[in-house]
Amino acid sequence: MSYCTFVQSITEKKDLIHKNYHDNYYGFPIEDDDELFGRLIMEINQAGLSWTTILNKEQNFRKAYHQFSIKKIAKYGEKDFERLMNDAGIIRNRLKINAAIENAKIIQLLQKEHGSFKKWIDHHHPKTKEQWTKLFKKTFKFTGGEIVNEFLMSTGYLSGAHDANCPVGKKLRKKKLDEK
């Protein structure tokens, strides 16, 4: 058994953050709506940047976005928008910040209709990557194919998060089978 090729290639100390993410988060299902939304915020903010940058700023994102509270973010107004635009600890991109706020409002509607964001996703599962992308683009802001793919792979809805022989991937697949 060997870890995913990417993890095996990590040689620099600054990149070890990827090993922790790989071993404990990548491909793992998320039950909590705020955490699920937080992963979507992180994936949206990664667009055009390295995942290392986003992982290193995760705690800053959590603090800036009220621990990814959908309820609080949905109420953000101009003052919060400006606060985020001036926060050097996160990605200061108008489109990405606006997407987080608007997507929180959309998720609140989905929660009312389906009981939770997770239940909305579960209701649509399984789909192909192309079907998911079409659904997300129709439903949310700033959700192109790569963002949707990584969000769904990182939360266990799409396969491909781990190489076939990776022990973390094997553990996740076994857990899925045990739950059926």
C-alpha positions in Angstrom: 0.0 0.0 0.0 1.2 3.4 -0.8 -0.2 6.9 -0.4 -1.4 9.0 -3.2 1.3 10.1 -5.6 0.9 13.7 -4.7 1.4 13.0 -1.0 4.5 10.9 -1.7 6.0 13.7 -3.7 5.9 16.2 -0.7 9.4 17.0 0.2 9.3 20.6 1.6 8.1 21.3 5.1 5.9 24.2 3.9 3.8 21.6 1.9 3.2 19.2 4.8 -0.2 20.9 5.3 -1.3 18.9 2.3 -0.6 15.6 4.1 -2.8 16.6 7.0 -5.6 17.6 4.6 -5.1 14.4 2.6 -5.1 12.1 5.6 -8.0 13.7 7.6 -10.2 15.8 5.3 -9.9 15.1 1.5 -12.7 12.8 0.4 -14.2 12.6 3.8 -18.0 13.2 4.0 -19.1 16.4 5.9 -22.3 16.2 7.8 -22.5 19.8 9.1 -24.1 22.4 6.8 -21.8 25.2 7.9 -18.7 23.0 7.4 -20.0 21.9 4.0 -20.5 25.5 3.0 -17.1 26.4 4.4 -15.6 23.8 2.0 -17.5 25.4 -0.9 -16.1 28.9 0.1 -12.6 27.5 0.2 -13.0 25.8 -3.2 -14.4 29.0 -4.7 -11.5 31.0 -3.3 -8.9 28.5 -4.6 -9.9 29.4 -8.2 -6.8 30.7 -9.9 -4.6 30.1 -6.8 -2.8 27.2 -5.2 -4.5 25.0 -2.7 -1.5 25.5 -0.5 -2.4 29.2 -0.3 -6.0 28.4 0.7 -5.0 25.7 3.3 -2.6 28.2 4.9 -5.4 30.8 5.1 -8.1 28.4 6.4 -8.2 29.8 9.9 -8.3 33.3 8.6 -11.3 32.3 6.4 -13.0 30.7 9.4 -12.5 33.9 11.5 -13.4 36.3 8.7 -16.6 34.4 7.7 -17.9 33.7 11.3 -16.8 30.0 11.3 -18.7 29.6 8.0 -22.0 30.3 9.6 -24.6 30.2 6.8 -27.1 32.1 9.0 -24.6 35.0 9.7 -23.1 35.2 6.2 -26.5 35.4 4.6 -27.1 38.6 6.6 -23.9 40.2 5.6 -24.3 43.8 4.2 -22.1 46.4 2.7 -20.1 46.9 6.0 -19.3 43.1 6.1 -18.4 43.1 2.4 -16.0 46.0 3.0 -14.5 44.3 6.1 -13.8 41.2 4.0 -12.4 43.3 1.1 -9.9 44.9 3.6 -8.9 41.6 5.3 -5.4 40.7 4.2 -5.8 37.2 5.8 -8.2 36.0 3.1 -8.6 36.3 -0.7 -9.8 39.8 -1.4 -11.8 39.3 -4.5 -15.1 41.0 -5.0 -16.6 38.2 -7.0 -15.6 35.5 -4.6 -16.8 37.5 -1.5 -20.0 38.3 -3.2 -20.4 34.6 -4.1 -20.0 33.5 -0.5 -22.7 36.0 0.6 -25.2 35.1 -2.2 -24.6 31.4 -1.9 -25.3 31.6 1.9 -28.7 33.1 1.0 -29.3 30.4 -1.6 -28.4 27.6 0.9 -30.9 29.0 3.4 -33.6 28.5 0.8 -32.4 25.0 0.1 -32.4 24.3 3.8 -36.0 25.4 4.1 -37.0 23.3 1.1 -34.9 20.1 1.9 -34.1 20.4 5.6 -30.4 21.0 5.1 -27.7 21.8 2.4 -26.4 18.2 2.8 -29.9 16.8 2.2 -30.2 18.9 -0.9 -26.9 17.4 -2.2 -27.9 13.9 -1.1 -31.2 14.3 -2.9 -29.3 14.9 -6.2 -26.7 12.2 -5.6 -25.5 10.4 -7.7 -24.8 12.5 -10.8 -22.0 12.7 -13.2 -19.5 15.5 -13.0 -21.2 17.2 -15.9 -24.6 16.9 -14.3 -23.3 18.3 -11.0 -21.7 21.2 -12.7 -24.8 22.1 -14.6 -26.9 21.9 -11.3 -24.4 24.0 -9.3 -24.0 26.6 -12.1 -27.8 26.9 -12.2 -28.1 27.1 -8.4 -25.0 29.0 -7.1 -22.6 31.8 -7.9 -19.0 31.3 -9.0 -19.2 27.5 -9.4 -17.5 26.4 -12.6 -16.5 22.8 -13.4 -13.3 22.6 -11.5 -14.7 24.2 -8.4 -17.7 21.8 -8.4 -15.5 18.8 -9.2 -13.1 19.6 -6.3 -15.9 20.5 -3.9 -17.7 17.2 -4.6 -14.6 15.1 -4.6 -13.3 16.6 -1.4 -16.6 15.9 0.3 -16.9 12.3 -0.9 -19.6 12.8 -3.5 -17.4 12.2 -6.5 -14.7 9.5 -6.7 -11.1 10.3 -7.4 -9.9 11.9 -4.2 -7.4 9.2 -3.6 -5.3 6.8 -5.7 -6.6 3.2 -5.7 -3.8 1.9 -3.4 -3.9 4.8 -0.9 -4.7 3.5 2.6 -6.8 6.6 3.3 -8.9 6.0 0.2 -9.3 2.3 1.0 -10.5 3.3 4.5 -13.0 5.7 3.1 -14.3 3.2 0.5 -14.6 0.5 3.3 -16.5 2.9 5.5 -18.9 3.7 2.6 -19.5 0.0 2.1 -20.1 -0.6 5.8 -22.7 2.1 5.9 -24.8 0.5 3.1 
